[in-house]
Amino acid sequence: MLPWELVVTLIIFALIFILYVWHRVIKRNLSIKYALLWLVFCIAMVIAILIPDVLKIICDFIGINTVSNFIFLIGFGILLFITFVLTEIVSTQKAKITALAQEIAIMKHEEKKDE
């Protein structure tokens, strides 16, 4: 079991992060679609803090020897997922920028032709 001071500190940090994500959504700096990923992560973290035996049960079920290895595995998976999502966003934005640049070039060409 974790010391209660550590539990309280971790929960406070998780709540501050949840409020920060919510604030970014309200300010329209972060879309709800991406905020949900962070909110689910924070909620899972709070559950893991309050009920640490859940992680041990999951580790035993999967066959991982220590909880710390499981946490690193989950962290690596989350980072890999976030990297994939960001790559997808960049690819989509690149296609949109290319299409816009082509449209602007066509408009400028037509404008010069009309003169």
C-alpha positions in Angstrom: 0.0 0.0 0.0 1.2 3.5 -0.8 1.7 6.0 2.0 -1.3 8.3 2.3 0.8 11.4 1.7 1.9 10.1 -1.7 -1.7 9.0 -2.6 -3.0 12.5 -1.7 -0.2 14.2 -3.7 -0.7 12.0 -6.8 -4.5 12.6 -6.7 -4.0 16.3 -6.4 -1.6 16.3 -9.4 -4.1 14.2 -11.4 -6.9 16.6 -10.6 -4.8 19.6 -11.5 -4.0 18.0 -14.8 -7.7 17.2 -15.4 -8.6 20.8 -14.7 -5.8 22.0 -17.1 -7.1 19.7 -19.9 -10.6 21.0 -19.3 -9.4 24.6 -19.4 -7.6 24.0 -22.7 -10.8 22.5 -24.1 -12.8 25.5 -22.9 -10.2 27.9 -24.5 -10.5 25.9 -27.7 -6.8 25.1 -27.7 -7.5 21.4 -27.5 -10.3 19.5 -29.2 -12.6 17.2 -27.1 -11.5 14.2 -29.2 -7.9 14.5 -28.0 -8.8 15.7 -24.5 -10.7 12.4 -23.9 -7.5 10.5 -24.3 -5.8 12.5 -21.5 -8.9 12.4 -19.3 -9.2 8.6 -19.6 -5.5 8.3 -18.8 -5.9 10.5 -15.7 -9.0 8.6 -14.5 -7.1 5.3 -14.9 -4.2 6.8 -13.0 -6.5 7.8 -10.1 -8.0 4.3 -10.0 -4.5 2.7 -10.0 -3.5 5.1 -7.1 -6.6 4.3 -5.1 -6.7 0.6 -5.7 -3.1 -0.5 -6.4 -4.0 -4.2 -6.1 -5.7 -3.9 -9.5 -2.4 -3.5 -11.2 -1.0 -6.5 -9.4 -4.0 -8.6 -10.5 -3.6 -7.5 -14.1 0.1 -8.2 -14.0 -0.5 -11.7 -12.6 -3.2 -12.3 -15.3 -0.9 -11.2 -18.1 2.1 -12.9 -16.7 4.3 -9.8 -16.0 6.5 -10.3 -13.0 6.5 -6.8 -11.5 4.1 -3.9 -11.5 6.8 -1.4 -12.6 7.4 -3.4 -15.8 3.7 -3.3 -16.5 3.6 0.5 -15.9 6.5 1.0 -18.3 4.8 -1.2 -20.9 1.6 0.8 -20.6 3.5 4.1 -20.8 5.3 2.9 -23.9 2.0 1.8 -25.4 0.4 5.2 -24.7 3.4 7.1 -26.2 3.3 4.9 -29.3 -0.4 5.5 -29.7 0.0 9.3 -29.2 2.8 9.3 -31.8 0.6 7.5 -34.3 -2.3 9.9 -33.7 0.0 12.9 -34.1 1.5 11.4 -37.3 -2.0 11.0 -38.7 -2.9 14.6 -37.9 0.3 15.9 -39.5 -0.5 13.8 -42.7 -4.0 15.1 -42.9 -2.9 18.7 -42.3 -0.2 18.3 -45.0 -2.8 17.2 -47.6 -5.1 20.1 -46.7 -2.2 22.6 -47.0 -1.2 21.2 -50.3 -4.8 21.4 -51.6 -5.1 25.0 -50.4 -1.8 26.0 -52.0 -3.0 24.5 -55.3 -6.3 26.4 -55.1 -4.5 29.7 -54.4 -2.1 29.1 -57.3 -5.1 28.3 -59.7 -6.9 31.5 -58.5 -3.8 33.6 -59.0 -3.2 32.1 -62.4 -6.8 32.8 -63.4 -6.6 36.3 -62.1 -3.5 37.0 -64.2 -5.2 35.5 -67.2 -8.2 37.8 -66.8 -6.0 40.9 -66.8 
